[in-house]
Amino acid sequence: MSVLCANLDALEPVEIRVAIQIGIDTGRRPEDIIDLPLDCLTRDKGGAAVLVYDNIKANRLGRRLPISDGTAAVISGQQKRVRAQFPTTLTRELKLLPAPRRNPDGRRAFTIDTLDQRHREWITGLGSLRTRDGVEFDQARLVPYAYRHTYAQRHADAGVPIDVLAELLDHRNLNVTRRYYRVGEERRRDAVDKVTAMSFDRHGNRIWRDAQALLESEHARYAVGEVAVPYGICTEPSNVQAGGGACPVRFRCAGCDHFRTNVSYLPDLTAYLDDLLRTRERLSAAVDGVDEWARVDAIPTQEEVTRIRLLINRIKGDITQLSAAERAQIDDAVTVIRKHRAVNIGMPSARLRTTSPASEALK
């Protein structure tokens, strides 16, 4: 999906590209996307974007699907192009994705066959495609309808309950929804085992040495996330009960024995240390309009900087003691954990490759 999204600009004409972008982001069936009217975009009471479409297969009309601002921008751009191309046709009669030929008034959309053909030409032009594991992907499986399955899988990976996912897919039967994604709990649990085995308290002491000794309750606690903080987890009872919004020490995690972190948070710890150093440098000078006591209170303490450095160095030190094969396993586990910790359920985008914790530790 990362490769496909990174090459969307090569997909022509623009109507086909917009159709595929909508399919990737919304998981709607190709026939539902092609049939979209020009005025398919609206807003809910809170101002968030909503796609209004007809579920042609189930004959359920006027369905409403929340969409991201990015997708709304794609639709808005297409609306402007269509409106400029067919200025005399009434808006209610226009299609969002009009056929480029023999369509003088914009009332006719392009066909499924056209979508399939142009999409296949684009896929073929990309050459060999491989998964993250280096396995060549069967291009025959890359059809417009497949984006409905990837939409379902992203939401399932993000922990969206099946009843909510069924509503997003506009299914009445949960058994139908279950066919649209694969449950990766075994892989996720194996990743949790590997990552949890490299967990540390705020002093940099290893908490777990043998991941296989984890109790079922520990797995269950990790599955629900405990209470997440920006670079670890919190077990302080009142904060847990409040869902992470009632820290008694104002989120000074590095100074609290209820704080835990592990190797999967190494990028977050590193970013946090950089932020502490930048903030300290910026506030070390007088700031106009800020009382001295407020400025002093906002300056990160040397103790916190030292503690975060200690955690980073301890994690990196443990990683360097691993073999190359073990480091590779940790990298894979961290990828799985971070994917499930924060999943973007909107349109995937090509991202710059981030340095893995194990690779970073070797620098």
N, C-alpha and C positions, 0 to 999 in steps of 0.2 A: 504493500500500500504506500509506503514511503517513496518508492521509486515511481509508482504511477502518479502520485500527487505532485512529485517534483517535475514531471514531464507533461502536466496538463496543458501548458501553454502551446504544446506542439499539436494538440488535438483541434482539428478544424472540420467544419466551420464553427463559428462561435456558438451557434445554437446547439450543436452537438456537445461542445465543451461544457456549456451551462447545464445541459441535461445530465451529463455524467457527474458534474460537481454536485448537483442537487441529489442525485442518486447516492453518491458516497456519503453525503452529510445527513440525509433524511431517511435513507433506507426505503423509499417508496418504490413501488413496482415501476418498470419502464413505461407501461401503458398509462399509469396514473400521472407520471411526469410529463409525458408527451401531451396529455390532454389538459394540462394546466391552462387556465385562462390568464389573460394579462394581469387582471386584478386579483391574483392569488395571494398576495402578501397583505397581512393586516397586523394589528397590534392588540395585545390584551390590555386589561385595565392598568397593569403596572408598566405598560409601555414596551414590553418585550415582544419580539417578532414572532409571528405565528403564520404557518403555511396553511392555507385553506385548499383542500383537494378533494377529489372524488375517489373513493375506493371502488373502482370499476368491477373488480372480481366479485366482491361481496355486495355490490349495488348499495353501498352506503355513501350517501352524498354529503358534501359540505363538512368533511372531517377536518379537524383542527389539530395541527402538530406544532409544538414549540420548536423553534429553530434558533441557531446561533446568529449573532450579529454579522458574522462573516458570510454566512449563507444568505442572509437578508440583503447584504450588499451585492452579492452576485445576482440575485433576483432583481434588485432595484436597477442595477446597471443594464440588465437585459430589457427591463421594462422601458427604460429611456431609449434604447436602440430601436425597439419595436415601435414606440410611439413616434419617433423621428422618421422611421421608414414608411409608416402608414398614417400620416397625419389626418386624413379625412375619414378614416374608419372609426366608428364608435368604440370606445374602450371596452365595453361589455361584449363586443363581437370579436375582439382580437384574441389570438392565441399568444401565450408567452413565448413559444418556440415555433414560429411560423416556418412553413416550408419555403426554401429559397427560390423555388422555380414554380411557374404557373400558379402563382398565388398573389395576384395583384392587389388584393385588399387585406391580406394578412389573416383571413378567417380560417385558413387550413393549416394544421400543424404537419410537421414532417412525420414519416411513417416509422414503425418499429424496424422494418427492414433497413431503412436508411441509417437508423441509429446503430443497429447491429453491424452493418457493413463498415461504416466509418470508424466505429470503435475497434473492430477487428483489424482494420488497416493500421490504426494507431498502435495497437498492441504489437502487431508483427514488426512494425518499424522500430520498436524499442529493443529488439534482439532478445538474447537469453536473459531471463529473469531468475534470480535466486533468492531464497529465503535467507534469514539472518544466519542460519546454520550452514549456508553454502550449498543447499540442495536446490537443483534446478526445478523451477515451478512449471507445471504443465499449463501452457498458454491456452489450451482448449477450455480450461476452467474459467478463464477470464472473460466473462460475458456481463452485460449490464445488470442482469438480475442478481449476480453474485454480490453486488454492493449491498443488497438488502441483508445478506447473511453477515457481511463484515460489520454492518451497522449493529446488528443484533449481538455479535460477538464482542464488540467494543463495550456495549452497555453491560453485557453479562460480566465481562472482566472488571468493569467498574463497580460491580456489586449491586447493580440495579435489580430489585426483586422481580421474580418472574411475572407477577401480576401487573407490575408497572410496565415491564418490557412488552407484555402482551398488549397493553393499552397503546404503547408507542407504535407497535407494529399493526395495530387495529385488528387483533385476533380476538375471537370470542372463545376459542378453545385453547387452554394452556398446553395441551399436548402438541398442538401445532407449533406453538412458540418454541417448545423444547427442541424441535428439529432444526432450529435456525442457529444453534450455537453448540459448542463443545464445552463441557465443564472441565476446567483445568485444575481441580482441587489437589490431585495427587502431585502434580508438578509444583503447585504453589506450596504445598506442605513440605516437599523436599527442599525447596528454596528457603522456607522459614527455618527448617532444621539447620541448614548450612549457615545462614546469616545469624540466627540466634546463638549459635555456638561461638560467635565472635561478638558477644555483647559485653558492654562495659558499664560500670557505675560512674558517678561523676569524678571519682578519684583515679579513673583509668584502670581499675581492677577488673579482670575478667570475671563475669558472672557465671557463664556456662562453659564447661569444658567438654562435655559429652552431649551432643545434640540428641542422641538416641535416648537419653535419659529423660527427655521432656515428657511431662505428664500430659494426658489429654486435656486437662484443664488449662495448661499453658498454651497449647495450640488454640484452644477456644478463645482464650484471652487475646492472643495475637490476632486471631481472625476478626474480632470485632474492633481491633485497633487500639484497645485500651484508650488512653487519651493522648492524641498526638500533639506534640509541640514542634516548632519549626525544625529541630534537629535531633529528635528522639521521641521518647514517650514518657508520660507522667503517670505515677501510681498513687499520687496524693489523694486520699479518699474524698475530700470535699470537692477537689477539682474534677475528679472522675465523675462524681455524682452530678456535677454541673455541666458535664460535657466539655470540660476544658476551659470554661469561662470564669472560673473562680479561684485562680491561683492565689494562695495566701501570701506569697512572697513576690507578687507582681512579676512572675515569669523570669525570675533569676534562676533559671534551671541549673546552671553550672554550680550553684551554691546550695543545692537541695538534694538530700539523699533519696528523694522519690524519683529522681531523674535517671533514665536509662537511655543508652544509645547503642548502636551497633555499626558494623561495617557499611551497611546500606545507606547510612546517614553521612558518610564521609564527605561527599560533595557539599552537603548542606552545612556541615561544620566548617568546612573550608571557606565557603561563601560567608558564613556568619562571622568568622574571624576577620576576614577582609573588611566586612562592614563595620565591625567594632573598631578596627584600626583607622578606617576612614572617618568614622564619626568622632573618634577621640582627637584626631588631627584637626578636624574642622571646628570642634568646639573648644580646642585649647586656646584659641584666640577669642577675644571679646566679641560677642554677637550683639548687634544693635537691637534694642527693644526687649531684651531678655534679662530678667533679674539674675544676679550672681548665683543665688541659691538654686535657681532652676537650671542654670547652665552647669553648675558643678554636679547636680544630681543626674543630669543627662549624660555626662561624660562617662564612658565605660571605665570601670576600674581595672587597675593592673592585675588584680587577683582574678578577675573574670577572663581577661586576655590570656593570662598564664594557664588557667584551668582548661580553656578551649584548646590552646596549643598542646597541652599535655595529652588531651584526649586524641587529637589528630595524630600526634607522634606515636602514641601507644597503638592506635589502630594500624597505622602504616608499619610500625615495627613488627607487629604480629603477622601482617601480610607478607612482609619480606622473608619471614621464616618458612613460608609455605613453598612447596615445590611448584613448578610451572603448571602441572596438571591441576593441583589444588587451587592455584590462583585463577585458572580458567573456570573451575567449578564455582568459585566465589563470584567471579564476574557474571556468570550466567545466572546465579541465584539472585544477585543484586538487581540485575535487569528485570527479573520476574517480580521481585518484591516492589521495586520502584514503579513498575508498570501498574501494579494493582493498588499501590498507595495513592497515586494521583493519575487518573486516566482522563485524557481529553476526549469527551464523548461527542465533540463536534467534528468538523471535517479534519481528517488527519493532514498533517503538513510535513514537508521535508525539513528535517532539523539537522543542524550540524552535529557531527558525531562527537559525543562527549567522552572525555577520558574516563576509563573505568577505574574504580578504586584500586584494584590490584595493579593496574598499569601505573597509576599515579604514585603508588607507594614505592615503585622501583626507581622513580626519578631521584 
